Amino acid sequence: MVEIRLTNTRTRRKDPFQPLDPQNVRLYLCGPTVYDRAHLGNARPVLVFDVLVRLLRHVYGEGAVTYVRNFTDVDDKINARAAATGRTIREITDETIAWYHDDMDALGALRPDHEPRATEFIPQMVAMIGHLIERGHAYAAEGHVLFDVRSFPAYGRLSGRSVDDMIAGARVEVAPFKRDPMDFVLWKPSGADQPGWDSPWGRGRPGWHIECSAMSEALLGPSFDIHGGGIDLQFPHHENEVAQSCCARPEASFANVWLHNEMLQVEGKKMSKSLGNFFTVRDLLDQGVPGEVIRFVMLSTHYRKPMDWTEAKAREAERHIEKWFYALVHAGYSRSMVRVLKEGGAWKPLDAVVDALANDLNTSGALAALHEFDLSGRAVQLAPFAASLDLLGFVSDWDEIGSIARIGVSSVGDHPANERVAMLLLARQEAKRMKDFATADRIRKALQDVGVELRDMPGGGYSFSLPADFDERKLDELIR
């Protein structure tokens, strides 16, 4: 079995990954607060964990991995958006979750096995807060419940700082009902115009940190394998999660491995609205940047290094993506082709790609291995390359790889063979792009000989039509 090594924030080392249960590898990613579009930086942890989940399923089995990513749908930002727009909180969060799904789907990210909404787990949060009070780790004050940071001696180990050092540099809410400036809110009172739930401490709503502790325990158990998110969540969010969960369940380990990705920049600068370089994933997609290109740029930098999004990188990524998919189109790749290759046992990713990913998710190393692959072969010879693209999440639909490569082909009429003819025409277009005019002419003549009516379109694309009695079997020899 492939040995996976991951840099564990908790140990400060790159350690061999040893799941608690190889039959059920469990991981949790902190998800978005759903009040607006996801910006580009929000996509980075999603893609990091997407590659990790794909790798774990490759190594341990498709059914052996449980992946959870939450939605925070109770938050003051959501309340403010509702007040400003006159819409209900549920309308806003439902719409934003739909946007998020659309945008992450466009990047090729798999949906998690569970996507809990915080509002669906309020009873579990209330129960966990009750356990913390009973064990002397939390206290009620003026309608609030706060975690007593000094009651947990290990507080600060995840972020590598002492409590006293944190007080000076942290943005903490100073309130008269706090015993210590670092104590943080588990429960807070709600006004009449705010969402709220009944609890032993009065009508209120949860603090941010308790959400993930309660949801991860409910769906993955008090001990699980991997927890992660952006490095900006390491403190205070993840530090507070560790404190809550370990104090509520002292017999458990909570998360064994902590994975944190570095932040994103744009053209060498921190992304911010004040600098005018802030944009959402949807902004890029609407500008015509394919999701595969965004994914490529993201994966070209190791997750533990700051990632710089630049126009130059996007253009380079687009060239690679087009080259790769031109080659696959030329080889006749489609869903049916992939199914045949899998059934025949040829669908195995390159060892160099798997080894790179197993080495602390070295995605840039995996991409380098793809660049070295000879793309001139037929479908079977390209199977390791195609399977590697699949493992890296670059293909959501093998019947759409022509459009991914931005090749213009349109059919006239509705015929079952249209898709196969389009693939051959895409291969002809690639041959022309490579100045292999002999191959391009040969494909055109072969299609015309079997009854395909072709018309060149402005800009280099094609339009074609097939007679109603066209026999699709005529294409078999051409595609082989």
C-alpha positions as CSV (number, residue, x, y, z in Angstrom):
1,M,0.0,0.0,0.0
2,V,1.1,3.5,-0.8
3,E,2.4,5.3,2.3
4,I,0.9,8.8,2.7
5,R,2.9,11.4,4.6
6,L,1.3,14.7,5.7
7,T,2.6,17.7,7.5
8,N,0.7,17.8,10.8
9,T,0.4,21.3,12.3
10,R,0.0,19.6,15.7
11,T,3.3,17.8,15.6
12,R,5.2,20.3,13.3
13,R,6.4,17.3,11.3
14,K,5.7,15.5,8.1
15,D,4.5,12.2,9.5
16,P,3.3,8.9,8.0
17,F,-0.5,8.9,7.9
18,Q,-2.0,6.1,10.0
19,P,-5.8,6.2,10.0
20,L,-7.7,5.2,13.2
21,D,-9.7,2.8,11.0
22,P,-8.5,2.1,7.5
23,Q,-12.0,1.0,6.6
24,N,-13.4,4.4,7.5
25,V,-10.9,7.3,7.1
26,R,-12.6,10.4,8.4
27,L,-11.8,14.0,7.7
28,Y,-13.4,17.4,8.4
29,L,-12.9,20.7,6.6
30,C,-14.2,24.0,7.9
31,G,-16.6,25.4,5.3
32,P,-17.9,28.8,4.4
33,T,-20.2,31.3,6.2
34,V,-22.9,31.6,3.7
35,Y,-23.8,35.2,3.1
36,D,-22.0,36.0,-0.2
37,R,-20.1,34.6,-3.1
38,A,-17.0,32.5,-2.4
39,H,-13.8,34.5,-3.2
40,L,-10.8,32.9,-4.8
41,G,-9.0,32.4,-1.5
42,N,-12.1,30.4,-0.2
43,A,-11.5,27.9,-3.0
44,R,-8.0,26.9,-2.0
45,P,-8.8,24.7,1.0
46,V,-11.6,23.2,-0.9
47,L,-9.2,22.1,-3.7
48,V,-6.5,21.0,-1.3
49,F,-9.0,18.7,0.5
50,D,-10.5,17.6,-2.7
51,V,-7.2,16.2,-3.9
52,L,-6.6,14.7,-0.4
53,V,-10.0,12.9,-0.5
54,R,-9.3,11.6,-4.0
55,L,-5.9,10.3,-2.9
56,L,-7.3,8.6,0.2
57,R,-10.1,6.9,-1.8
58,H,-7.5,5.8,-4.3
59,V,-5.4,4.2,-1.5
60,Y,-8.0,3.0,0.9
61,G,-11.0,2.4,-1.4
62,E,-13.9,4.5,-2.7
63,G,-16.2,3.5,0.2
64,A,-13.6,3.8,2.9
65,V,-13.5,7.6,3.3
66,T,-16.0,9.9,5.0
67,Y,-15.6,13.6,4.2
68,V,-17.5,16.4,6.0
69,R,-17.5,20.1,5.2
70,N,-19.9,22.4,7.1
71,F,-21.9,25.5,6.3
72,T,-22.1,28.2,8.9
73,D,-25.6,29.5,8.4
74,V,-26.0,31.4,11.7
75,D,-23.8,34.5,11.9
76,D,-24.0,38.2,12.5
77,K,-22.9,38.9,8.8
78,I,-25.9,36.9,7.6
79,N,-28.1,38.8,10.0
80,A,-26.8,42.1,8.7
81,R,-27.4,41.0,5.1
82,A,-31.0,40.0,5.9
83,A,-31.6,43.3,7.6
84,A,-30.1,45.3,4.7
85,T,-32.1,43.4,2.0
86,G,-35.3,42.6,3.7
87,R,-35.0,39.0,2.8
88,T,-35.2,36.1,5.3
89,I,-32.1,34.4,6.6
90,R,-33.1,31.1,5.1
91,E,-33.6,32.7,1.6
92,I,-30.1,34.2,1.8
93,T,-28.4,31.1,3.1
94,D,-30.2,28.8,0.6
95,E,-29.2,31.0,-2.3
96,T,-25.6,31.3,-1.2
97,I,-25.2,27.6,-0.7
98,A,-26.5,27.0,-4.2
99,W,-24.0,29.6,-5.5
100,Y,-21.2,27.8,-3.6
101,H,-22.1,24.4,-5.0
102,D,-22.2,25.8,-8.5
103,D,-18.8,27.5,-8.2
104,M,-17.0,24.6,-6.5
105,D,-18.6,22.1,-9.0
106,A,-17.1,24.3,-11.8
107,L,-13.7,23.8,-10.2
108,G,-14.1,20.0,-10.3
109,A,-14.4,19.7,-6.5
110,L,-16.3,16.6,-5.3
111,R,-19.3,17.2,-3.0
112,P,-18.5,16.0,0.6
113,D,-20.3,13.0,2.0
114,H,-22.0,15.3,4.5
115,E,-22.5,19.1,4.4
116,P,-24.1,19.9,7.8
117,R,-25.7,23.3,8.4
118,A,-25.0,24.8,11.8
119,T,-28.7,25.4,12.4
120,E,-29.4,21.7,12.1
121,F,-27.1,20.8,15.0
122,I,-28.1,23.3,17.7
123,P,-29.2,20.5,20.2
124,Q,-25.8,18.9,19.9
125,M,-24.1,22.3,20.5
126,V,-26.3,22.9,23.6
127,A,-25.4,19.4,24.9
128,M,-21.7,19.9,24.4
129,I,-21.8,23.3,26.2
130,G,-23.7,21.6,29.0
131,H,-20.9,19.0,29.3
132,L,-18.2,21.7,29.4
133,I,-20.1,23.5,32.2
134,E,-20.4,20.2,34.2
135,R,-16.7,19.5,33.9
136,G,-15.7,23.0,35.0
137,H,-14.5,24.2,31.6
138,A,-17.2,26.8,31.0
139,Y,-19.4,29.2,32.9
140,A,-22.6,31.2,32.4
141,A,-22.6,34.9,32.8
142,E,-25.3,37.5,31.8
143,G,-27.0,35.2,29.3
144,H,-23.6,34.2,27.8
145,V,-21.7,30.9,28.2
146,L,-17.9,31.2,27.9
147,F,-15.1,28.7,27.8
148,D,-12.6,29.1,30.6
149,V,-9.3,29.0,28.6
150,R,-7.2,28.7,31.8
151,S,-8.9,25.4,32.6
152,F,-7.2,23.8,29.6
153,P,-3.4,23.7,30.2
154,A,-2.8,22.6,26.6
155,Y,-4.4,25.7,25.1
156,G,-2.1,27.3,22.6
157,R,-0.2,24.1,21.5
158,L,-1.8,24.0,18.1
159,S,-0.7,27.5,17.2
160,G,2.5,27.3,19.2
161,R,1.9,30.2,21.6
162,S,1.2,30.7,25.3
163,V,-2.0,32.2,26.5
164,D,-0.2,35.2,27.9
165,D,1.5,35.9,24.6
166,M,-1.8,35.6,22.8
167,I,-3.6,38.2,24.9
168,A,-1.5,41.1,23.7
169,G,-1.7,40.3,20.0
170,A,-5.2,38.8,19.6
171,R,-8.4,40.5,18.7
172,V,-10.4,39.5,21.7
173,E,-13.7,40.9,22.9
174,V,-13.2,42.6,26.3
175,A,-16.4,42.2,28.3
176,P,-17.1,42.7,32.0
177,F,-18.6,39.2,32.4
178,K,-15.4,37.5,31.2
179,R,-13.1,36.0,33.8
180,D,-10.2,36.2,31.5
181,P,-9.7,38.2,28.3
182,M,-9.0,35.0,26.3
183,D,-12.2,33.3,27.3
184,F,-14.4,32.9,24.3
185,V,-18.1,32.7,23.7
186,L,-19.9,29.3,23.4
187,W,-23.4,30.8,23.6
188,K,-24.8,34.3,23.4
189,P,-28.2,35.9,23.9
190,S,-30.4,36.8,20.9
191,G,-32.5,39.9,20.6
192,A,-36.1,39.8,19.3
193,D,-34.9,40.5,15.7
194,Q,-32.1,37.9,15.8
195,P,-32.3,34.1,15.2
196,G,-32.4,32.2,18.5
197,W,-33.1,28.9,20.2
198,D,-34.1,28.0,23.7
199,S,-31.4,26.8,26.0
200,P,-30.8,26.4,29.7
201,W,-29.1,29.8,29.6
202,G,-32.0,31.6,27.8
203,R,-32.9,32.2,24.2
204,G,-29.8,32.6,22.2
205,R,-27.5,31.3,19.5
206,P,-24.1,29.5,19.4
207,G,-20.7,31.1,19.1
208,W,-18.8,30.3,16.0
209,H,-16.3,27.8,17.4
210,I,-18.7,25.4,19.1
211,E,-20.3,24.7,15.7
212,C,-17.5,22.6,14.2
213,S,-16.8,20.8,17.4
214,A,-20.4,19.6,17.7
215,M,-20.9,18.8,14.0
216,S,-17.6,16.9,13.6
217,E,-18.4,14.8,16.7
218,A,-21.9,14.1,15.5
219,L,-20.8,13.0,12.0
220,L,-17.3,11.6,12.6
221,G,-17.2,10.7,16.3
222,P,-15.1,12.3,19.1
223,S,-11.9,11.0,17.5
224,F,-11.2,11.2,13.8
225,D,-8.3,11.4,11.4
226,I,-7.9,14.8,9.7
227,H,-9.1,18.3,10.3
228,G,-8.1,21.3,8.2
229,G,-8.7,24.7,6.7
230,G,-6.8,27.9,5.8
231,I,-3.9,28.9,8.0
232,D,-6.0,31.9,9.1
233,L,-8.2,29.5,11.0
234,Q,-5.4,28.0,13.0
235,F,-6.0,30.6,15.7
236,P,-8.4,31.2,17.2
237,H,-10.9,28.9,15.5
238,H,-9.0,25.7,15.4
239,E,-7.3,26.3,18.7
240,N,-10.7,26.8,20.3
241,E,-12.1,23.7,18.7
242,V,-9.3,21.6,20.2
243,A,-10.0,23.1,23.7
244,Q,-13.7,22.6,23.5
245,S,-13.6,19.1,22.1
246,C,-10.8,17.7,24.3
247,C,-12.4,19.1,27.4
248,A,-15.9,17.8,26.5
249,R,-14.5,14.4,25.6
250,P,-11.3,14.0,27.5
251,E,-11.2,10.3,26.7
252,A,-11.0,11.0,22.9
253,S,-8.2,12.5,20.7
254,F,-10.4,14.8,18.5
255,A,-8.4,15.3,15.3
256,N,-5.1,13.4,14.9
257,V,-3.8,15.3,12.0
258,W,-4.2,19.1,11.4
259,L,-3.7,20.3,7.8
260,H,-3.5,24.0,7.1
261,N,-3.0,25.7,3.7
262,E,-1.3,29.0,3.2
263,M,-3.0,32.1,2.0
264,L,-3.6,33.4,-1.5
265,Q,-2.2,36.5,-3.2
266,V,-3.0,38.3,-6.5
267,E,-0.1,39.5,-8.6
268,G,2.1,39.4,-5.6
269,K,-0.2,41.3,-3.3
270,K,-2.6,40.3,-0.6
271,M,-6.1,40.1,-2.1
272,S,-8.3,42.9,-0.8
273,K,-11.1,45.2,-1.9
274,S,-9.1,48.3,-1.1
275,L,-6.4,47.3,-3.6
276,G,-8.9,46.5,-6.3
277,N,-7.6,43.0,-6.7
278,F,-10.5,41.2,-4.9
279,F,-12.6,38.8,-7.0
280,T,-14.8,35.8,-6.5
281,V,-14.6,32.4,-8.2
282,R,-17.7,33.4,-10.2
283,D,-16.0,36.6,-11.4
284,L,-13.3,34.5,-13.1
285,L,-15.8,31.9,-14.5
286,D,-18.0,34.7,-15.9
287,Q,-14.9,36.2,-17.6
288,G,-14.5,32.9,-19.4
289,V,-11.7,31.4,-17.3
290,P,-12.4,27.6,-17.3
291,G,-12.7,25.9,-13.9
292,E,-10.0,23.5,-15.0
293,V,-7.6,26.5,-15.4
294,I,-8.4,27.8,-12.0
295,R,-7.8,24.4,-10.6
296,F,-4.5,24.0,-12.4
297,V,-3.1,27.4,-11.1
298,M,-4.2,26.5,-7.6
299,L,-2.5,23.1,-7.7
300,S,0.7,24.4,-9.2
301,T,1.8,25.7,-5.8
302,H,2.2,23.4,-2.8
303,Y,-0.6,24.0,-0.3
304,R,1.8,25.0,2.5
305,K,3.2,27.9,0.4
306,P,1.5,31.2,-0.3
307,M,-0.2,30.9,-3.7
308,D,0.1,33.9,-6.2
309,W,-2.7,34.1,-8.8
310,T,-1.4,35.9,-11.9
311,E,-2.7,36.4,-15.4
312,A,0.5,34.9,-16.7
313,K,-0.1,31.7,-14.7
314,A,-3.7,31.5,-15.9
315,R,-2.6,31.8,-19.6
316,E,0.1,29.1,-19.1
317,A,-2.4,26.8,-17.4
318,E,-4.8,27.3,-20.2
319,R,-2.2,26.2,-22.8
320,H,-1.5,23.0,-20.8
321,I,-5.1,22.2,-20.4
322,E,-5.8,22.6,-24.1
323,K,-2.8,20.5,-25.1
324,W,-3.8,17.7,-22.7
325,F,-7.4,17.6,-23.8
326,Y,-6.6,17.9,-27.5
327,A,-4.5,14.8,-27.1
328,L,-7.3,12.9,-25.4
329,V,-9.9,14.0,-27.9
330,H,-7.6,12.9,-30.7
331,A,-7.4,9.4,-29.0
332,G,-11.2,9.2,-28.9
333,Y,-11.8,9.6,-25.2
334,S,-15.3,9.6,-23.9
335,R,-17.3,8.2,-21.0
336,S,-17.8,4.9,-22.9
337,M,-14.0,4.8,-23.7
338,V,-13.1,5.3,-20.1
339,R,-15.5,2.6,-19.0
340,V,-13.9,0.1,-21.4
341,L,-10.4,1.1,-20.1
342,K,-11.5,0.6,-16.5
343,E,-13.1,-2.8,-17.3
344,G,-9.9,-3.8,-19.1
345,G,-7.7,-3.0,-16.1
346,A,-5.8,-0.2,-17.9
347,W,-7.1,2.6,-15.8
348,K,-4.2,3.2,-13.4
349,P,-2.7,6.6,-12.7
350,L,1.0,7.2,-13.1
351,D,3.2,6.0,-10.1
352,A,5.0,9.3,-10.2
353,V,1.7,11.2,-9.8
354,V,0.5,9.0,-6.9
355,D,4.0,9.2,-5.2
356,A,4.0,13.0,-5.5
357,L,0.5,13.3,-4.0
358,A,1.4,10.8,-1.2
359,N,4.4,13.0,-0.3
360,D,2.4,15.7,1.6
361,L,0.1,16.5,-1.4
362,N,2.9,17.6,-3.7
363,T,0.5,18.7,-6.5
364,S,3.2,20.7,-8.3
365,G,5.3,17.5,-8.5
366,A,2.3,15.6,-9.8
367,L,1.7,18.2,-12.5
368,A,5.4,18.0,-13.4
369,A,5.0,14.2,-14.0
370,L,2.1,14.9,-16.4
371,H,4.2,17.4,-18.4
372,E,6.8,14.6,-19.0
373,F,4.3,12.2,-20.4
374,D,4.3,11.4,-24.2
375,L,0.9,12.3,-25.5
376,S,1.3,10.9,-29.0
377,G,-0.1,7.4,-28.2
378,R,-3.5,5.8,-28.7
379,A,-6.2,5.5,-26.1
380,V,-4.7,2.6,-24.2
381,Q,-1.2,4.2,-24.1
382,L,-2.8,7.4,-22.8
383,A,-4.8,5.6,-20.1
384,P,-2.2,6.3,-17.2
385,F,-2.2,9.9,-18.2
386,A,-6.0,10.2,-18.3
387,A,-6.3,8.3,-15.0
388,S,-3.9,10.7,-13.5
389,L,-6.0,13.7,-14.7
390,D,-9.0,11.9,-13.2
391,L,-7.2,11.5,-9.8
392,L,-6.2,15.1,-9.8
393,G,-9.8,16.1,-10.5
394,F,-9.4,17.7,-13.9
395,V,-12.2,15.8,-15.6
396,S,-15.8,15.9,-14.4
397,D,-17.3,14.6,-17.6
398,W,-15.3,12.7,-20.2
399,D,-17.9,13.5,-22.9
400,E,-17.1,17.2,-22.4
401,I,-13.4,17.2,-22.9
402,G,-13.8,18.8,-26.4
403,S,-15.4,21.9,-24.9
404,I,-12.8,22.0,-22.1
405,A,-10.2,22.3,-24.8
406,R,-12.3,25.2,-26.4
407,I,-12.7,23.6,-29.7
408,G,-15.6,24.8,-31.8
409,V,-17.7,21.9,-33.3
410,S,-21.5,22.0,-33.7
411,S,-23.8,19.4,-35.1
412,V,-26.9,19.9,-37.2
413,G,-29.8,17.6,-36.2
414,D,-30.1,15.0,-33.5
415,H,-28.3,11.7,-34.2
416,P,-26.7,9.2,-31.7
417,A,-23.4,9.3,-33.6
418,N,-23.0,13.1,-33.3
419,E,-20.7,12.8,-30.3
420,R,-18.3,10.4,-32.0
421,V,-18.1,12.5,-35.2
422,A,-17.5,15.6,-33.1
423,M,-14.5,13.9,-31.4
424,L,-13.0,13.0,-34.8
425,L,-13.4,16.6,-35.9
426,L,-11.8,17.8,-32.8
427,A,-8.9,15.5,-33.6
428,R,-8.7,17.1,-37.1
429,Q,-8.7,20.5,-35.5
430,E,-5.8,19.5,-33.3
431,A,-3.9,18.1,-36.3
432,K,-4.3,21.4,-38.1
433,R,-3.2,23.3,-35.0
434,M,0.0,21.2,-35.0
435,K,0.4,21.8,-38.7
436,D,-0.1,18.1,-39.5
437,F,-2.2,18.8,-42.5
438,A,-1.8,15.3,-43.9
439,T,-3.6,13.8,-40.9
440,A,-6.2,16.6,-41.0
441,D,-7.0,15.9,-44.6
442,R,-7.1,12.2,-44.0
443,I,-9.7,12.6,-41.2
444,R,-11.9,14.9,-43.3
445,K,-11.8,12.5,-46.3
446,A,-12.6,9.5,-44.1
447,L,-15.6,11.2,-42.6
448,Q,-16.9,12.3,-46.0
449,D,-16.4,8.7,-47.3
450,V,-18.8,7.3,-44.7
451,G,-21.4,9.9,-45.4
452,V,-20.7,12.8,-43.0
453,E,-21.5,16.2,-44.4
454,L,-19.0,18.8,-43.3
455,R,-18.9,22.5,-43.4
456,D,-16.0,24.7,-42.2
457,M,-17.1,27.6,-40.0
458,P,-15.5,31.0,-39.5
459,G,-12.8,30.9,-36.9
460,G,-11.7,27.4,-37.6
461,G,-14.6,25.3,-36.3
462,Y,-16.9,22.9,-38.0
463,S,-20.5,22.2,-38.6
464,F,-21.7,18.7,-39.6
465,S,-24.8,16.7,-40.2
466,L,-25.6,13.0,-40.6
467,P,-28.2,11.3,-42.8
468,A,-31.1,9.8,-40.8
469,D,-30.1,6.3,-42.0
470,F,-26.4,6.8,-41.0
471,D,-24.8,3.5,-39.6
472,E,-22.8,4.4,-36.5
473,R,-20.7,1.2,-37.0
474,K,-19.0,3.0,-39.9
475,L,-17.1,5.1,-37.4
476,D,-15.6,2.1,-35.5
477,E,-12.6,1.8,-37.7
478,L,-12.0,5.5,-37.8
479,I,-12.0,5.8,-34.0
480,R,-9.7,2.8,-33.6
